[in-house]
Structure formats: C-alpha cells, structure tokens
Amino acid sequence: MDLAKLVEIQTAFSREKFPTFWDIKTEQDLALRLEYLTNALAGEVGEAANLVKKVVRSVVYGKGDLRLDDVKQELAEEITDVFTYLLTIAGLLGLDLEKTYLQKLEKNRKRF
C-alpha cells in the first residue's frame, strides 16, 4: 500500500469520527486545525522520546532495569501515533507525502 492510500484511509477515518473538525470554512479554521494536529503530533513524539529516555537512563547510566525490549511494543504504538498524525496533517493540507519525501531525499543527498 502506498502513502497516498494511507493518507486517504486515515483522512476518511478522521472525517467519519470527527466531522466537525473537518468543517473548515476559513483560513482561520484551517490554521486552528493545523495547530491542534501539530500540537498532538509533538505530544506523541514526546511520549516516544520519554520511553527512549527511560531506556537510556537504565541501559547507559545504570539507573533502573528497563530495557528496550520491555518498551518496544509501547514505543511502536507511540511511533504509530506519530505516523497517524502525519497522515492526518497530510490529508488536511492535501500533501503528496511520497512526492515531497522523494524531493526532500534528493535535497539531502546533495546536502550531505
């Protein structure tokens, strides 16, 4: 399945479950929806980072007994939440993630 199909699926799910969220009439409405989604995205990234922090504290600094295997499933869920918000943002803005990813990859190839 390609990214465009995943964006389509996630956007349809979000529209079905949260129809008033998608009732966008003005640029202000769009900006507020984007603000909400980017804040939610940052929160999910923070949750994933917190799990990694706890593993590092334990594995690197010996402060605890938490290992990556102990949190791998939870970390996978947080990363999937991040991905879900990225898909939703792409749907909101009408982005072609495959195209923009490949463009960015090409810029990075030249840059690094």
C-alpha positions in Angstrom: 0.0 0.0 0.0 1.4 3.4 -0.9 1.4 6.5 1.3 -1.3 8.2 -0.7 -3.7 5.4 0.1 -2.8 5.5 3.8 -3.5 9.3 3.8 -6.8 8.6 2.2 -7.7 5.9 4.7 -6.7 8.0 7.7 -8.4 11.1 6.4 -11.7 9.2 5.8 -11.5 7.7 9.3 -10.9 11.1 10.8 -13.7 12.7 8.8 -16.1 10.0 9.9 -15.2 10.1 13.6 -14.7 13.9 13.9 -16.9 15.5 11.3 -17.0 19.0 12.9 -13.2 19.1 13.0 -13.2 18.9 9.2 -15.9 21.6 8.8 -13.3 24.2 7.6 -14.7 27.4 6.2 -12.0 29.9 6.6 -8.2 30.1 6.6 -8.5 30.7 10.4 -10.4 27.4 10.7 -7.6 25.6 8.8 -4.9 27.3 10.9 -6.6 26.2 14.1 -6.9 22.6 12.9 -3.3 22.6 11.9 -2.3 24.0 15.3 -4.2 21.2 17.0 -2.7 18.4 14.9 0.9 19.7 15.2 0.5 20.0 19.0 -0.9 16.5 19.1 2.0 15.3 17.0 4.5 16.9 19.3 2.9 15.3 22.2 3.2 11.8 20.7 6.8 12.5 19.8 7.3 13.5 23.4 5.8 10.2 24.6 8.1 8.2 22.4 11.1 10.3 23.5 10.2 9.7 27.1 10.3 6.0 26.7 13.7 6.2 25.0 14.9 8.4 27.8 14.0 5.8 30.4 15.7 3.1 28.5 18.9 5.2 28.1 18.8 6.1 31.8 18.7 2.4 32.6 21.0 0.9 29.9 23.6 3.6 29.7 23.6 5.1 33.2 22.5 2.1 35.2 19.6 3.9 36.8 16.9 1.2 36.6 16.3 -2.1 34.9 14.3 -1.1 31.9 15.4 -2.5 28.6 14.4 -1.6 25.0 12.6 -5.0 24.7 10.5 -4.0 27.7 9.1 -1.0 26.0 9.4 -1.9 22.3 5.6 -2.6 21.8 4.7 0.7 23.6 7.3 2.6 21.6 5.9 1.1 18.4 2.4 2.3 19.4 3.8 5.9 20.1 5.6 5.9 16.7 2.4 4.7 15.0 0.6 7.6 16.7 3.2 10.0 15.3 2.7 8.4 11.8 -1.1 8.7 12.2 -0.9 12.4 12.9 1.5 12.9 10.0 -1.0 11.2 7.7 -3.8 13.3 9.1 -1.8 16.5 8.6 -1.0 15.4 5.0 -4.7 14.9 4.4 -5.6 18.2 5.9 -3.1 20.1 3.7 -3.6 17.9 0.6 0.1 16.9 0.6 1.5 14.1 -1.5 3.9 12.6 1.0 5.6 10.3 -1.4 6.4 13.1 -3.8 7.6 15.5 -1.1 9.6 12.8 0.7 11.5 12.0 -2.6 12.1 15.7 -3.2 13.5 16.1 0.3 15.6 13.0 -0.1 17.2 14.4 -3.2 17.9 17.7 -1.4 19.5 15.7 1.4 21.6 13.7 -1.0 23.1 16.9 -2.3 23.5 18.4 1.1 25.1 15.5 3.0 
